[in-house]
Amino acid sequence: TVKGSLLLLEHVNLNVGSAALAKTFYIRGIGCCEDPFRAAKCKSLHCNVGAHCQFHTAGPEHESYIAAEGPQVWRGEIVVVYRTKGEAQEAGTRLRELALSELKETAIRVEAQSSSVRVTCPFGNKFVLREATGQEAEGLDERNGRRQGSEGSAPLGIASLVLSCPDGAAREIAEFYRSYLHMETRVEGSKAIIEGGLACCQTIEYHETKHMPAYTGDHFCMYISDFESVFNKCRAAGIVWVNPRFVHLDETRTWEDALKYKQFRFKSILGKDGRLIMEQEHEVRMVEHPSFPLLNHWT
């Protein structure tokens, strides 16, 4: 079962300083496996994270402008979960070995804690590796659907995307996701938590900070169940957005476009009075999108 409209946090897209170093980190370290069907035709490295999720990491080898702009840095943490605590620790061991060898001259850091491994990737992005909870293991299980070619992935998937938000903004951000995106939300102190996925296995979290990091243009992709209503609300608010970098994939401005591409994008998160709280690109897909990896367990 699913609460709210969020069916799946499917991928995170981060530009990297080197596709070769990214491949070493994500595949040999984290334990992802390269998407064999995207390798030859994509301007990006696509890595499967479990049966449902992916990381998309384009480097200067794929798009030359990235060399000048530099890597994108996620403004928070990405939580990757494994079947057991031992498997998460094994990933930490692999990453420590790489930090002493192929990734030695990068920003990589690995810190083992009692119940998790905290990792900074070669480009400055922060990850938490840990054992999946029962709900996470249930929702991310391959029995709910499997992306072809993901069979070699060590992690179960992406359990949480944690982002910084401006001080005092958590409650309004939760309300934005509830009213515009029809998602289940709650506020815990200075944190907005958006829940979804099968068995409530995934969250988006916004943690307030007094020193908001600069946005470098990364994005995440999600599948939702109430696509038409959500699109109409976002269009009425004037936040439907076309990313000029990805017009070869989608260029949605109208409902007819949304039906054609089976997705739309926005990056403005609004307060109650319509003012801009912060920017974070969302790629929002309907379940009819050809890349949707889940079976229809929520109906």
C-alpha positions as CSV (number, residue, x, y, z in Angstrom):
1,T,0.0,0.0,0.0
2,V,1.0,3.6,-0.5
3,K,0.1,6.7,1.4
4,G,-0.3,9.9,-0.7
5,S,0.8,10.3,-4.3
6,L,4.5,9.4,-4.0
7,L,5.1,6.0,-5.5
8,L,8.8,6.0,-6.0
9,L,11.9,8.2,-5.6
10,E,13.5,6.7,-8.7
11,H,16.8,8.5,-9.5
12,V,19.2,11.3,-8.5
13,N,21.1,13.2,-11.2
14,L,24.4,14.7,-10.3
15,N,27.1,16.1,-12.6
16,V,30.5,14.7,-11.6
17,G,34.1,15.8,-12.2
18,S,35.0,12.5,-13.8
19,A,32.8,9.7,-15.1
20,A,35.7,7.3,-14.5
21,L,36.0,8.2,-10.9
22,A,32.2,8.1,-10.5
23,K,32.2,4.6,-11.9
24,T,34.8,3.5,-9.4
25,F,32.9,5.1,-6.5
26,Y,29.4,4.0,-7.3
27,I,30.0,0.5,-8.8
28,R,33.2,-0.7,-7.0
29,G,32.5,1.2,-3.8
30,I,28.8,1.6,-3.1
31,G,28.1,-1.7,-5.0
32,C,25.7,-0.4,-7.7
33,C,25.8,-2.0,-11.2
34,E,25.9,-0.1,-14.5
35,D,22.6,-0.1,-16.5
36,P,23.7,-2.2,-19.5
37,F,20.9,-0.8,-21.6
38,R,21.8,2.8,-21.2
39,A,25.6,2.5,-21.4
40,A,25.9,2.9,-25.1
41,K,23.3,5.6,-25.8
42,C,23.2,8.0,-22.8
43,K,25.1,11.2,-22.1
44,S,25.5,9.9,-18.5
45,L,26.6,7.0,-16.4
46,H,23.5,5.2,-15.2
47,C,24.0,3.0,-12.1
48,N,21.3,0.8,-10.7
49,V,20.8,1.0,-6.9
50,G,18.7,-2.0,-6.2
51,A,15.8,-3.1,-8.3
52,H,14.1,0.3,-8.6
53,C,16.5,3.2,-8.2
54,Q,19.4,4.7,-10.1
55,F,22.1,7.4,-9.9
56,H,22.7,9.4,-13.1
57,T,26.1,10.9,-13.2
58,A,27.2,12.9,-16.3
59,G,30.9,13.9,-16.4
60,P,33.0,16.1,-18.8
61,E,33.4,12.9,-20.9
62,H,29.6,13.1,-21.6
63,E,29.0,16.8,-21.8
64,S,31.9,19.2,-22.2
65,Y,30.4,22.1,-20.3
66,I,30.7,20.2,-17.1
67,A,34.5,20.6,-17.1
68,A,34.1,24.4,-16.6
69,E,31.0,24.3,-14.3
70,G,32.4,21.6,-12.1
71,P,30.5,18.8,-10.2
72,Q,27.1,19.3,-8.6
73,V,27.0,19.0,-4.9
74,W,23.8,17.7,-3.1
75,R,22.8,20.0,-0.3
76,G,22.3,17.3,2.3
77,E,22.6,13.5,2.4
78,I,21.5,10.5,0.3
79,V,20.6,7.4,2.3
80,V,21.4,4.1,0.6
81,V,20.2,0.9,2.3
82,Y,21.4,-2.7,2.2
83,R,19.8,-6.0,3.2
84,T,22.1,-6.3,6.3
85,K,24.3,-4.2,8.5
86,G,27.2,-6.4,7.3
87,E,26.6,-5.6,3.7
88,A,26.6,-1.8,4.5
89,Q,29.9,-2.3,6.4
90,E,31.4,-4.3,3.5
91,A,30.6,-1.3,1.3
92,G,32.4,0.9,3.8
93,T,35.4,-1.4,3.7
94,R,35.5,-1.3,-0.1
95,L,35.3,2.5,-0.1
96,R,38.1,2.8,2.5
97,E,40.3,0.7,0.3
98,L,39.5,2.8,-2.7
99,A,40.2,6.0,-0.7
100,L,43.8,4.7,-0.2
101,S,44.2,3.8,-3.9
102,E,42.3,4.9,-7.0
103,L,40.4,7.7,-5.2
104,K,43.3,8.9,-3.0
105,E,43.6,12.3,-4.6
106,T,39.9,13.1,-4.3
107,A,37.5,14.5,-1.6
108,I,36.4,11.0,-0.5
109,R,36.0,10.4,3.2
110,V,34.7,7.3,5.0
111,E,33.6,7.2,8.6
112,A,32.2,4.1,10.2
113,Q,29.6,4.6,12.9
114,S,27.8,2.2,15.2
115,S,24.8,1.6,12.9
116,S,25.9,3.2,9.6
117,V,28.8,4.3,7.4
118,R,29.0,8.0,6.4
119,V,30.7,8.7,3.1
120,T,31.7,11.8,1.2
121,C,32.1,10.9,-2.5
122,P,35.1,12.1,-4.6
123,F,33.1,15.2,-5.6
124,G,31.8,16.3,-2.2
125,N,28.4,14.6,-2.0
126,K,27.4,13.0,1.3
127,F,25.9,9.5,1.7
128,V,24.7,7.4,4.6
129,L,25.0,3.6,4.1
130,R,23.0,1.4,6.5
131,E,20.8,-1.6,7.0
132,A,17.3,-1.3,5.7
133,T,14.4,-1.1,8.1
134,G,11.6,-3.7,7.7
135,Q,9.5,-1.2,5.8
136,E,12.3,-0.2,3.5
137,A,13.2,-3.8,2.8
138,E,9.6,-4.6,2.0
139,G,9.0,-1.6,-0.3
140,L,12.3,-1.9,-2.2
141,D,12.1,-5.6,-2.6
142,E,12.5,-6.9,-6.2
143,R,9.2,-8.8,-5.9
144,N,7.6,-5.4,-6.4
145,G,9.2,-5.1,-9.8
146,R,12.8,-5.2,-11.1
147,R,14.5,-3.0,-13.6
148,Q,16.1,-5.3,-16.2
149,G,19.9,-5.4,-15.7
150,S,19.8,-4.5,-12.0
151,E,20.4,-8.0,-10.7
152,G,24.0,-7.3,-9.7
153,S,23.3,-4.4,-7.3
154,A,24.5,-4.8,-3.7
155,P,22.2,-2.1,-2.2
156,L,18.5,-2.4,-1.9
157,G,17.9,1.1,-3.0
158,I,17.6,4.8,-2.1
159,A,15.7,5.1,1.2
160,S,15.8,8.9,1.8
161,L,16.9,12.1,0.2
162,V,17.8,14.7,2.8
163,L,18.1,18.4,1.7
164,S,18.9,21.6,3.5
165,C,16.2,24.3,3.5
166,P,16.1,27.9,4.8
167,D,15.7,28.5,8.6
168,G,12.0,28.5,9.5
169,A,10.8,27.0,6.2
170,A,10.1,23.3,7.2
171,R,6.4,23.8,7.9
172,E,5.7,25.7,4.6
173,I,7.7,23.1,2.6
174,A,5.6,20.3,4.1
175,E,2.5,22.2,3.2
176,F,3.7,22.7,-0.4
177,Y,4.2,19.0,-0.9
178,R,0.8,18.3,0.7
179,S,-1.2,20.8,-1.2
180,Y,0.6,20.8,-4.6
181,L,1.9,17.3,-4.8
182,H,-0.8,15.5,-2.7
183,M,1.9,13.8,-0.6
184,E,1.9,12.6,3.0
185,T,3.9,15.0,5.2
186,R,4.7,15.7,8.8
187,V,6.9,18.2,10.6
188,E,9.3,17.2,13.4
189,G,10.8,20.3,14.9
190,S,12.9,21.9,12.2
191,K,12.4,19.0,9.7
192,A,9.8,18.5,7.0
193,I,9.4,14.8,6.2
194,I,7.6,13.6,3.1
195,E,6.7,9.9,3.1
196,G,5.8,7.6,0.2
197,G,6.7,4.5,-1.8
198,L,5.4,1.0,-1.3
199,A,5.1,0.2,2.5
200,C,6.2,3.9,3.1
201,C,9.7,2.8,2.3
202,Q,11.1,6.2,1.1
203,T,11.2,9.8,2.4
204,I,12.2,13.2,1.3
205,E,13.4,15.3,4.2
206,Y,14.1,19.0,4.4
207,H,16.3,20.1,7.4
208,E,16.4,23.8,8.3
209,T,19.8,25.5,8.3
210,K,20.9,29.1,9.0
211,H,23.5,28.9,6.2
212,M,21.8,27.7,3.0
213,P,24.2,26.1,0.5
214,A,24.2,27.3,-3.1
215,Y,22.1,25.2,-5.5
216,T,24.2,23.7,-8.2
217,G,21.5,22.3,-10.4
218,D,21.1,18.7,-9.4
219,H,17.7,17.0,-9.6
220,F,15.8,13.9,-8.5
221,C,13.0,12.0,-10.3
222,M,9.9,10.6,-8.8
223,Y,6.8,8.7,-9.9
224,I,3.4,9.8,-8.6
225,S,-0.1,8.4,-8.7
226,D,-2.1,11.6,-9.0
227,F,-0.3,13.0,-12.1
228,E,-3.0,15.0,-13.8
229,S,-4.2,16.9,-10.7
230,V,-0.6,17.6,-9.6
231,F,0.4,18.9,-13.0
232,N,-2.6,21.2,-13.2
233,K,-1.9,22.7,-9.8
234,C,1.8,23.2,-10.7
235,R,0.8,24.8,-14.0
236,A,-1.7,27.1,-12.4
237,A,1.0,28.2,-10.0
238,G,3.3,28.9,-12.9
239,I,6.0,26.6,-11.8
240,V,6.1,24.0,-14.6
241,W,9.6,24.4,-16.0
242,V,11.5,23.1,-19.0
243,N,15.2,22.4,-18.3
244,P,17.0,23.4,-21.5
245,R,19.7,20.8,-20.9
246,F,17.1,18.0,-21.3
247,V,14.9,19.1,-24.1
248,H,15.9,16.0,-26.0
249,L,14.1,14.0,-23.3
250,D,11.1,16.3,-22.4
251,E,9.8,19.7,-23.1
252,T,6.6,19.9,-21.1
253,R,4.6,23.1,-20.9
254,T,1.0,22.0,-21.5
255,W,-1.1,19.0,-20.5
256,E,-0.8,17.8,-24.1
257,D,3.0,17.9,-23.7
258,A,2.7,16.1,-20.4
259,L,0.8,13.3,-22.0
260,K,3.4,13.1,-24.8
261,Y,6.4,13.0,-22.6
262,K,4.6,11.3,-19.6
263,Q,6.4,13.7,-17.3
264,F,7.0,17.3,-16.3
265,R,9.6,19.3,-14.3
266,F,9.5,22.1,-11.7
267,K,12.1,23.6,-9.5
268,S,10.3,26.3,-7.4
269,I,9.1,25.4,-3.9
270,L,6.6,27.9,-2.9
271,G,5.3,29.3,0.4
272,K,1.7,29.9,1.3
273,D,1.7,33.4,-0.2
274,G,3.3,32.1,-3.4
275,R,6.8,33.4,-2.7
276,L,9.8,31.4,-3.6
277,I,11.2,29.4,-0.6
278,M,14.0,27.6,-2.5
279,E,14.8,25.9,-5.8
280,Q,15.2,22.1,-6.3
281,E,14.5,20.5,-9.6
282,H,11.9,17.7,-9.5
283,E,11.4,15.4,-12.5
284,V,7.8,14.2,-12.1
285,R,6.6,11.1,-14.0
286,M,3.3,9.3,-14.5
287,V,3.2,5.5,-14.1
288,E,2.7,5.1,-17.8
289,H,6.3,6.3,-18.4
290,P,8.3,3.5,-20.1
291,S,11.0,3.5,-17.4
292,F,8.6,2.8,-14.5
293,P,10.0,-0.3,-12.8
294,L,7.2,-1.2,-10.3
295,L,4.3,-3.6,-10.6
296,N,0.9,-2.2,-9.8
297,H,0.8,-3.2,-6.2
298,W,-0.7,0.1,-5.0
299,T,-4.1,-0.3,-6.8
